[in-house]
């Protein structure tokens, strides 16, 4: 029996070893693709190729050895080899919170259950995979050994050298596509096996642009001249503008955006809103044409990009940044950052949802279906058609989405008819359903999948069946897409605009953004622009992020061209803003922000450099998010990239200058935290030219003031308060300092502690200043009733200054005292013969003349206006028996000054009361402790007594009797 058991155990051991070896072998095998188009999508080549590369070796042995054929053969061979390199799983993932996963099929995965499947077995497999990632032994035996990894790395480097050599050979033979690719790869290396060589990239692109005039090459050359990237060429904004113009004329969308942004912001050219509209409109038209080239309803919008600073709670951290205070707390990026801080991952979220969905929780099943359908944890507010947030990116899986949606929908519609248009027949729906739950919403997703061919074969009849099922329960998405099908006549015999409008109206009544867009488009094409604007603006309010912006921009452009000069500027600014949003969102072919984010989270220096480069290119095109990300990673206060090639040894001023430039451009696009950051750079002297500190501090105060005027940045208000307190960059003014501190805590309650400490210090400095003989300090015994806002006080000061200058220049106006004296001296010197008593007569005559002029001026005043102002002044006067009622005034004691409470004294009283309470608590604690000790002493004595047997214990009267008896 023991020998048989040993044999069985050996067989089990060998079987387990074989399974492990099979898993390792199947995981290392990678499929190859024969499509050149997929290769180009990995490398973002703009060269269009439609040919398919065969698998056999015929591609390497052409019978005709002419030059063109050899160049084409070498180019195709380079792309084929490059496809083998780029089809390997990348070293990074777009999900910033989870480990990279691969969907590569293998023999073992075909035999074992799906790790993302349902039920206890799927959960057990997921737990085992998590354990494999956590424990060292699993990683040691599951991962490749060192020598194998080195061999594989050497093989990939050899293939990279082969690709470059074949491209060089093809370019030397005259293949211009190979020449462009030879310039693109050194600038944007597709993997770590390719070296980065910006100088070589510039030379190849420059040669290619000179030979072909290619727009893509000219756009990249413009970037080199605009930024001086890698010191390949010096910064030359004139050449950059020239190359951008050539590329934009050639139809390059990115160049059109860059040119529009330059004309809009006045970068190296004069500001020209009209020309900015033209270029942004061209870019938006191209984005819209790509959107409409998709299935019914348009292409799926790309997921939104993410600000890196939002994941950290804003540029200045949680609470101190505008990005994480107020309503911004509910932004997906901020919530994702909090989840990351708490140690959560999207894998944990999916596992929790799957666990509850397997238990039959339909709400979890519906949310899980949404997550798999949109490929993100967070969806946009405008509905299904508005896309999703990139910060919650997870692998998209239409099959899993269909599984969960069907699981919910089958509770109401257990089966489908043979003819989908006859689904109203008996037997296909559960009767007397009053609360359908998530079934109508699931029907909307199922219908959308059949409408667009997402995960299933495109079938308009099935789509209409599911939409009509959901519309029975007034689902807004079903009504909207039913309207699309009736409008476009996607089902034979079912095209009716009136029916479509009925469905659109029902969906719009439930605040669906896309339904408002469809109603707006209907009125737009009929020429009813006023009604169309109403629908499009409502769609924007409800979360539409693409089509509504496009049509609003079109309408504003039309208004700009027919309006007079007074109104054209406003229409132009609105058109530029909307066209810019459309062009930046429609980036299906060139999503620089998403690629940069993926490269940044790869965790390698090469990945970070590529991320910086792509953010930089997008920033030149006017993307505020790219400008913010680029400035954030180069921020000198954080120094995340001080040891890169931008600053190899220490923080350089060039890096600070680049960061300051991007902060400034981001601030110009209404990013308040960036505006405060610009003030910080001027205050600390980072990236600014050499100039006196006083001048820098004045500029910093102006930026802080601009941020504070938005009434959103408590940090800017606190900074201004500190500057007014210390007289840095602004005149020292304790009252304005206190006012800014008060405004900071009013804007953000989280600033209470720093503001309290600052006020205590401010009162102490003001007291010391007053004791030294200073004037205009804070009144320690009366409340500082300065209720005038900072903006009003600054405006009043400006009016006083300008008024004093204007009145001194007007003839016959009131003159300052010293001017009057000078004028009187001049008149007395030029008044002819002098005699005794003339000075007194002239004085009386001047007084009589001034009194007469004053009386005449008073008579010319508007009496009604004077009475109105007097009445308003009396109403505004805070008297005991004025606007307030009698009882409130009586409570105040009949004296206004009793209402003014000294905050400093109140603070001291509160501190004294806290100290008294603490002393009382201490005394009471001592008393209680002493009482307990006294109570415990007899008990301890009783416990310490020995067993006396029959002898009475101490204190017992019988003890004395016992002593007498003995």
KOLPAMAR-410254 format. One record per residue (C-alpha): residue in three letters; y, z, x. Coordinates in steps of 0.5 Angstrom, whole numbers, plus 2048, in hexadecimal, padded with zeros to 3 digits. Example, Ala and Ser with C-alpha at 12.3 -4.5 7.8 and 13.67 -1.06 7.14 Angstrom:
% KOLPAMAR-410254
ala7F7810819 ser7FE80E81B 
***
This chain:
% KOLPAMAR-410254
unk800800800 unk805802806 unk8047FB809 unk8057F7802 unk80B7FB801 unk80D7F9809 unk80C7F2807 unk8107F2801 unk8167F6804 unk8167F080A unk8167EB805 unk81B7EE801 unk81F7EF808 unk81E7E780A unk8207E5803 unk8267E9803 unk8287E680A unk8277DF808 unk82B7E0802 unk8317E3807 unk8307DD80B unk8307D8805 unk8367DB803 unk83A7DB80A unk8377D380A unk83A7D1803 unk8407D5804 unk8427D180B unk8407CA808 unk8477C7805 unk8477C1801 unk84B7BB804 unk8507B77FF unk8507AF800 unk8577AF7FC unk85D7AD801 unk8627B07FB unk85F7B77FB unk8607B7803 unk8677B5802 unk8687BA7FC unk8667BF802 unk86B7BD807 unk8707BB802 unk8717B4805 unk8767AF801 unk8717A9803 unk86E7A67FD unk8677A47FE unk8627A27F9 unk85C7A07FD unk8567A47FD unk8527A5804 unk84B7A4804 unk8467A9807 unk8427A480B unk8447A2812 unk84779B810 unk84E79D810 unk84D79E817 unk84A797819 unk84F792816 unk84C78B817 unk853788818 unk85778B81E unk85E78981D unk86478E81E unk86578F817 unk85E791815 unk85D79581B unk863799819 unk86179A812 unk85A79C814 unk85D7A1819 unk8627A4814 unk85C7A580F unk8587A8814 unk85D7AD815 unk85E7AF80E unk8567AF80D unk8567B4813 unk85C7B8810 unk8597B980A unk8537BC80D unk8577C1810 unk85C7C380A unk8567C3805 unk8547CA809 unk8567D0805 unk85D7D2807 unk85E7D880B unk8637DB805 unk8637DB7FE unk8697DB7F9 unk8677E17F6 unk86B7E67FA unk8677EC7F8 unk8607EA7F8 unk85B7E77FE unk85A7E07FE unk8547DD7FA unk8517D67FA unk84E7D27F4 unk8497CE7F9 unk8427CD7F6 unk83C7CF7FA unk8357CF7F9 unk8357D77F8 unk83A7D77F3 unk8367D27EF unk8317D77EF unk8347DE7EE unk8387DF7E8 unk8407DE7E8 unk8447E47EB unk8497E27E5 unk8447E27E0 unk8447E77DA unk83F7ED7D9 unk83C7F37DD unk8397EE7E2 unk8407EA7E4 unk8437F17E5 unk83E7F37E9 unk83F7ED7EE unk8467EE7EE unk8467F57F0 unk8417F37F6 unk8467EE7F8 unk84B7F37F8 unk8477F87FC unk8457F2801 unk84D7F1802 unk84E7F9803 unk8487FB808 unk8487F980F unk8407F780F unk8417F380A unk8467EF80D unk8437EF814 unk83C7EC811 unk8407E780C unk8457E4810 unk8447DF816 unk8427E281D unk8487E1822 unk8447DB826 unk8437D781F unk84B7D881D unk84D7D6824 unk8487D0824 unk84B7CE81D unk8527CF81F unk8517CB825 unk84E7C5821 unk8547C681C unk8597C5822 unk8557BF825 unk8567BC81E unk85D7BD81E unk85E7BA825 unk85A7B4822 unk85F7B381C unk8657B3820 unk8627AE825 unk8607AA81F unk8677AA81C unk86A7A9823 unk8657A3824 unk8677A081D unk86E7A181E unk86E79D825 unk86B797821 unk87179781C unk86E79B816 unk87579F813 unk8717A380F unk86D7A6815 unk8747A7818 unk8777AB812 unk8717AF812 unk8717B081A unk8787B3819 unk8767B7813 unk8707BB816 unk8747BE81C unk8797C1817 unk8757C3811 unk86E7C5815 unk8697C480F unk8647CA813 unk8657CE819 unk8617C981D unk8677C481E unk86D7C6822 unk8747C7820 unk8797C2823 unk87F7C1820 unk8827BD825 unk87C7B8825 unk87D7B881D unk8847B681E unk8837B0822 unk87D7AD81E unk8817AE818 unk8887AB81B unk8847A581D unk8807A4816 unk8877A5813 unk88A7A0817 unk88579B816 unk88479C80F unk88A7A080C unk8857A4808 unk8887A9804 unk8837AF806 unk8847AE80D unk88C7AE80C unk88C7B4808 unk8887B880E unk88D7B5813 unk8927B880F unk88F7BF80F unk88F7BF816 unk8967BD817 unk8987C2811 unk8957C8814 unk8947C681C unk88D7C881B unk8897CA821 unk88F7C8825 unk88C7C1825 unk8937BE823 unk89A7C2823 unk89D7C381C unk8A07BD819 unk8A27BE812 unk8A57B7812 unk89F7B4814 unk89B7B880F unk89F7B6809 unk89E7AF80B unk8977AF80C unk8967B3805 unk89A7AE802 unk8967A8804 unk8907AC802 unk8937AD7FB unk8947A67FA unk88D7A57FC unk88B7A97F6 unk8897AF7FA unk8897B57F5 unk88A7BA7FA unk8907B77FE unk8937B67F7 unk8937BD7F6 unk8957BF7FD unk89B7BA7FC unk89D7BC7F5 unk89D7C47F7 unk8A17C27FD unk8A67BE7F8 unk8A67C47F4 unk8A77C97F9 unk8AC7C57FE unk8A77C6804 unk8AA7C1809 unk8AD7BD804 unk8B27BE7FE unk8B07C17F8 unk8AF7BC7F3 unk8AB7BE7EC unk8AB7B77EA unk8A77B57EF unk8A37BB7EF unk8A17B97E8 unk89F7B27EA unk89A7B47EF unk8977BA7EC unk8967B67E5 unk8927B17EA unk88E7B67EC unk88D7B97E5 unk88B7B27E2 unk8867B27E7 unk8837B97E6 unk8837B77DE unk8807B07DF unk87A7B47E3 unk87A7B97DD unk8797B47D8 unk8747B07DC unk86F7B67DA unk86B7B77D4 unk86E7B87CD unk8737BE7CE unk8747BC7D5 unk8727BE7DC unk8707C67DD unk8767C97E0 unk8757CB7E7 unk8757D37E8 unk87B7D67E9 unk87D7D87F0 unk87E7DF7F3 unk8837E37F6 unk8807E77FC unk8867EC7FB unk8847ED7F4 unk87D7EF7F6 unk8807F57FA unk8857F77F4 unk88B7F37F6 unk88E7F27FD unk8907F97FD unk88A7FC7FA unk8887FF7F4 unk88E8027F0 unk8948007F5 unk8937F87F3 unk8957F47ED unk88F7F17ED unk88B7F77EB unk8907FB7E7 unk8917FA7DF unk88E7F47DC unk88B7F17E2 unk8867F77E3 unk8827F37DE unk8827ED7E2 unk87B7EB7E4 unk87C7EB7EC unk87F7F27EB unk8797F47E7 unk8747F17EC unk8787F47F2 unk8767FB7EF unk86F7F97ED unk86E7F77F5 unk8727FE7F7 unk86D8027F2 unk8677FE7F6 unk8657FA7F0 unk8627F37F1 unk8617ED7EC unk85A7ED7ED unk85A7F47EB unk85E7F27E5 unk8597EC7E3 unk8537F17E4 unk8567F67DF unk8587F17DA unk8517EE7DB unk84E7F57DA unk8517F67D3 unk8507EF7D1 unk8497F07D2 unk8497F67CD unk84C7F17C8 unk8537F37C8 unk8567ED7C5 unk85D7EE7C8 unk85B7EE7CF unk8567E87CE unk85D7E47CC unk8617E77D1 unk85B7E57D6 unk85B7DE7D3 unk8637DD7D4 unk8627DF7DB unk85D7DA7DD unk8607D57D9 unk8677D67DC unk8647D87E3 unk8697DE7E3 unk8697E57E1 unk8707E47DF unk8727DF7D9 unk8797DC7D8 unk87D7DF7D2 unk87E7D87CF unk8777D77CD unk8717D37CF unk8757CD7D1 unk87A7D17D5 unk8757D27DB unk8737D87DF unk8767DD7E4 unk8737DB7EB unk8747E37EE unk86D7E47E9 unk8697DE7EC unk8627DE7EB unk85D7D87EB unk85D7D47E5 unk8577D37E1 unk8577CF7DB unk8507D07D9 unk8507D87D9 unk8577D77D5 unk8537D37D0 unk84D7D87D0 unk8527DE7CE unk8567DA7C9 unk84F7D87C6 unk84D7DF7C6 unk8537E17C2 unk8537DB7BD unk84C7DB7BB unk84D7E17B7 unk8517DD7B2 unk84E7D67B3 unk8477D77B5 unk8467D07B5 unk8497C97B6 unk8477C37B1 unk8457BC7B4 unk84B7B97B2 unk8517BE7B4 unk8567BB7AF unk8517BE7A9 unk8527C57AC unk8547C87A5 unk84D7C77A2 unk84A7CD7A0 unk8457D07A5 unk84A7CF7AB unk84E7D67AA unk84D7DD7A8 unk8507DE7A1 unk8557E379F unk8587E57A6 unk85E7E97A6 unk85F7EB7AD unk85D7E57B2 unk85F7E97B8 unk85F7E47BE unk85B7DF7BB unk8627DA7B9 unk8647DB7C0 unk85E7D97C3 unk85D7D37BF unk8647D17C2 unk8627D17C9 unk85B7CE7C7 unk85F7C87C3 unk8647C77C9 unk85E7C77CE unk85B7C17CA unk8627BE7C9 unk8637BE7D0 unk85C7BD7D3 unk85C7C47D7 unk8557C67D8 unk8527C17D3 unk8527BA7D1 unk8587B87CD unk8577B87C6 unk85D7B77C1 unk8597B97BB unk8567BF7BE unk85D7C17C0 unk8607C07B9 unk85A7C47B6 unk85C7CA7BA unk8637C97B9 unk8627C97B1 unk85E7CF7B2 unk8637D37B5 unk8697D07B1 unk8657D37AB unk8677DA7AD unk86E7D87AF unk86D7D87B7 unk8737D57BA unk8707D17C0 unk86B7CE7BB unk8717CC7B7 unk8757C97BC unk86F7C57BF unk86D7C27B8 unk8757C07B8 unk8747BC7BF unk86D7B97BC unk8707B77B5 unk8777B47B9 unk8737B07BE unk86D7AE7BA unk8687B07BE unk8637B07B9 unk8627A97B5 unk8657A97AE unk8697B07AF unk8707AE7B2 unk8767B17AD unk87C7B37B0 unk87E7B87AA unk8777BB7AB unk8797BC7B2 unk87F7BF7B1 unk87C7C47AC unk8787C77B1 unk87D7C77B6 unk8827CB7B2 unk87C7D07B0 unk87B7D17B8 unk8827D27B9 unk8837D77B4 unk87E7DB7B8 unk8837DA7BE unk87E7D57C2 unk8827D27C7 unk87F7CB7C7 unk8807CB7C0 unk8877CB7C1 unk8877C67C6 unk8837C17C2 unk8887C27BC unk88E7C17C1 unk88B7BB7C4 unk88A7B87BD unk8917B97BC unk8937B77C3 unk8907B07C2 unk8947AF7BB unk89A7B17BE unk89C7B77BB unk89D7BB7C1 unk8A17C17BE unk89A7C37BB unk8967C17C1 unk89A7C67C5 unk8997CB7C0 unk8917CA7C1 unk8917C97C8 unk8967D07C9 unk8917D47C5 unk88B7D17C9 unk88E7D37CF unk88F7DA7CC unk8887DA7CA unk8857D97D1 unk8857D17D2 unk8867CF7D9 unk8867C87DA unk8877C37D4 unk88C7C77D1 unk8907C77D7 unk88F7C07D8 unk8927BE7D1 unk8987C37D2 unk89A7C07D8 unk89A7B97D5 unk89E7BB7D0 unk8A37BE7D4 unk8A37B87D9 unk8A57B47D3 unk8AA7B97D1 unk8AD7B97D8 unk8AE7B27D8 unk8B27B17D2 unk8B67B87D2 unk8BD7B97D5 unk8BE7BC7DC unk8BF7C37D9 unk8B87C37D6 unk8B47BE7DA unk8B37C37E0 unk8B07C87DB unk8AB7C37D9 unk8AA7C17E0 unk8A87C87E3 unk8A37C97DD unk8A07C27DE unk89F7C37E5 unk89C7CA7E4 unk8977C77DF unk8957C17E3 unk8947C67E9 unk88F7CA7E5 unk88B7C47E3 unk88B7C17EA unk8887C77ED unk8837C97E8 unk8807C27E8 unk87D7C27EE unk8767C07ED unk8767BB7F3 unk87A7C07F8 unk8797C77F6 unk87C7CA7FD unk87D7D17FA unk8767D27F8 unk8737CF7FF unk8787D3803 unk8767D97FF unk86F7D8800 unk8707D7808 unk8747DD808 unk86E7E1806 unk8697DE80A unk86B7E480F unk86C7DF815 unk8727DE81A unk8717D6818 unk8707D7811 unk8777DB811 unk87A7D6815 unk8787D0810 unk87A7D580A unk8817D680E unk8827CE80F unk8807CC807 unk8847D2805 unk88A7CF809 unk8897C8807 unk8897CA7FF unk88F7CE801 unk8937C8803 unk8917C57FD unk8957CB7F9 unk88F7CF7F7 unk8927D67F6 unk88B7D97F7 unk8897D67FD unk8907D8800 unk88F7DF7FE unk8887DF801 unk88A7DC807 unk8907E1808 unk88B7E7806 unk8867E580C unk88B7E4811 unk88F7EA80F unk8927EE815 unk8917F5811 unk88A7F4810 unk8887EF816 unk8827EC814 unk8827E6818 unk8867E981F unk8807E7823 unk87F7E0821 unk8827DA824 unk8887DB820 unk8897E1824 unk8847E282A unk8877E882D unk88C7EC829 unk8907EA822 unk8947E4824 unk89B7E3821 unk8987DC81F unk8937DF81B unk8987E4817 unk89D7DE816 unk8977DA813 unk8967E080E unk89D7E180D unk89E7DA80B unk8987DA806 unk89A7E1803 unk8A17DE802 unk89E7D77FF unk89A7DC7FA unk8A07E07F8 unk8A37DA7F6 unk89E7D97F1 unk89F7E07EE unk89A7E47F2 unk89E7EB7F2 unk8997EE7F7 unk89B7E87FC unk8A27E97FB unk8A27F07FD unk89D7EE803 unk8A37E9805 unk8A87EF805 unk8A37F3809 unk8A27EE80E unk8AA7EE80F unk8AA7F580F unk8A57F5815 unk8A77EF819 unk8A17EB818 unk8A17E4818 unk8A97E4818 unk8AD7E181D unk8B17E6822 unk8B77E981E unk8BA7EF81E unk8B67F581A unk8BC7F6815 unk8BC7EF813 unk8B47EF812 unk8B57F580E unk8BA7F2809 unk8B57EC808 unk8B07F1807 unk8B47F5802 unk8B57EE7FE unk8AE7ED7FD unk8AC7F47FB unk8B27F37F6 unk8AF7ED7F3 unk8A97F07F2 unk8AC7F67EF unk8B07F27EA unk8A97EF7E7 unk8A87F67E5 unk8A17F67E7 unk8A07F87EE unk8A18007EF unk8A07FF7F7 unk8A67FA7F7 unk8AA8007F3 unk8A88057F8 unk8A98017FE unk8B08007FC unk8B18077FA unk8AF809801 unk8B4804804 unk8BA807800 unk8B880E802 unk8B880C809 unk8BD807809 unk8B980180C unk8BB7FA80A unk8BF7FD804 unk8C5802804 unk8C2809804 unk8C280B7FC unk8BF8127FA unk8C08107F3 unk8BD8097F3 unk8B780C7F8 unk8B58117F2 unk8B680B7ED unk8B18077F0 unk8AC80C7F1 unk8AD80E7EA unk8AC8077E8 unk8A58067EC unk8A280C7E9 unk8A48097E2 unk8A18027E4 unk89B8057E6 unk89980C7E5 unk89480C7EB unk89A80D7EF unk89B8147ED unk8998187F3 unk89D8137F8 unk8A38137F4 unk8A381B7F3 unk8A381C7FA unk8A88177FC unk8AD81A7F7 unk8AC8217FA unk8AD81E801 unk8B381A7FD unk8B68217FA unk8B5824801 unk8B981F805 unk8BE81E800 unk8BF826800 unk8C0826808 unk8C5820807 unk8C9824802 unk8C982A807 unk8CB82680D unk8D1823809 unk8CF81D806 unk8D181B7FF unk8CE8177F9 unk8C781B7FA unk8C281D7F5 unk8C48227F0 unk8BF8287F1 unk8C282C7EB unk8C38267E6 unk8BE8217E4 unk8C081A7E7 unk8C18167E0 unk8C280F7E4 unk8BE80B7DE unk8C18057E1 unk8BB8007E3 unk8BB7FD7EA unk8BD7F67E8 unk8C37F97E4 unk8C57FD7E9 unk8C57F77EE unk8C87F27E9 unk8CE7F77E8 unk8CF7F87EF unk8CF7F07F0 unk8D47EF7EA unk8D87F57ED unk8D87F17F4 unk8D97EA7F1 unk8DF7ED7EC unk8E37F07F2 unk8E37E97F6 unk8E47E57F0 unk8EA7E97ED unk8ED7E97F4 unk8ED7E27F4 unk8F07E17ED unk8F87E07EC unk8FB7E57E7 unk8F57E97E7 unk8F47F07E9 unk8F47F27F0 unk8F17F77F5 unk8F67FD7F7 unk8F77FA7FE unk8F87F37FC unk8FE7F67F7 unk9017FA7FC unk9017F4801 unk9047F07FB unk9097F57FA unk90B7F5801 unk90C7EE802 unk9107EE7FB unk9157F37FE unk9167F0804 unk9187E9801 unk91C7EC7FC unk9237EA7FE unk9287F0800 unk9267F7800 unk92B7FD7FE unk92A8047FD unk9268067F6 unk9227FF7F6 unk91C8027F7 unk91C8067F1 unk91E8017ED unk9197FC7EF unk9138027EE unk9168037E7 unk9167FB7E6 unk90F7FA7E8 unk90C8007E4 unk9107FE7DE unk90D7F77DF unk9067F97E0 unk9067FD7DA unk9097F77D6 unk9037F37D8 unk8FE7F87D7 unk9007F97D0 unk9007F17CF unk8F97F17D1 unk8F77F67CC unk8FA7F37C7 unk8F77EC7C8 unk8F07F07C8 unk8EB7EE7C3 unk8EC7F57BE unk8E57F37BB unk8E27F37C1 unk8E57F97C4 unk8E37FD7BE unk8DC7FA7BE unk8DB7FC7C6 unk8DE8037C4 unk8DA8047BE unk8D48027C3 unk8D68077C8 unk8D680D7C3 unk8D080B7C1 unk8CD80B7C7 unk8D08117CA unk8CB8177CA unk8CF81D7C6 unk8CC8237C3 unk8CD8207BC unk8CD8197BD unk8C78147BC unk8C281A7BC unk8C181E7B6 unk8C58257B5 unk8BE8297B6 unk8BD8267BD unk8C48277BF unk8C382E7BD unk8BD82F7C1 unk8C082D7C7 unk8C58337C6 unk8CB82E7C5 unk8CC82D7CC unk8CA8267CF unk8C98297D6 unk8C482E7D4 unk8C08277D3 unk8C08257DA unk8BA8297DE unk8BA8297E5 unk8B38267E7 unk8B48297EE unk8B48307EB unk8AF82E7E6 unk8AA82C7EC unk8AC8337EF unk8AA8377E9 unk8A48337E8 unk8A28357EF unk8A483C7EE unk8A083C7E8 unk89A8397EB unk89A83E7F1 unk89B8447EC unk8958427E8 unk8918417EF unk8938487F1 unk89184B7EA unk88A8477EA unk88984A7F1 unk88A8517EF unk8868517E9 unk88084E7ED unk8818547F2 unk8818597EC unk87B8557E9 unk8778557F0 unk87985D7F1 unk87685F7EA unk87085B7EB unk86F85E7F2 unk8708657EE unk86B8637E9 unk8668617EE unk8668677F2 unk86286C7ED unk85D8677EC unk85C8667F4 unk85B86D7F4 unk85686E7EF unk8528687F2 unk85386B7F9 unk8508727F6 unk8488747F8 unk8438757F3 unk84487D7F2 unk83E87D7ED unk83E8837E8 unk8458857EC unk84B8847E8 unk85087F7EA unk8578817ED unk85C8837E7 unk8568857E2 unk85788C7E0 unk85088D7E0 unk85088D7E8 unk8548937E8 unk84F8977E4 unk84A8947E8 unk84D8977EE unk84E89E7EB unk84789E7E9 unk84589D7F0 
***
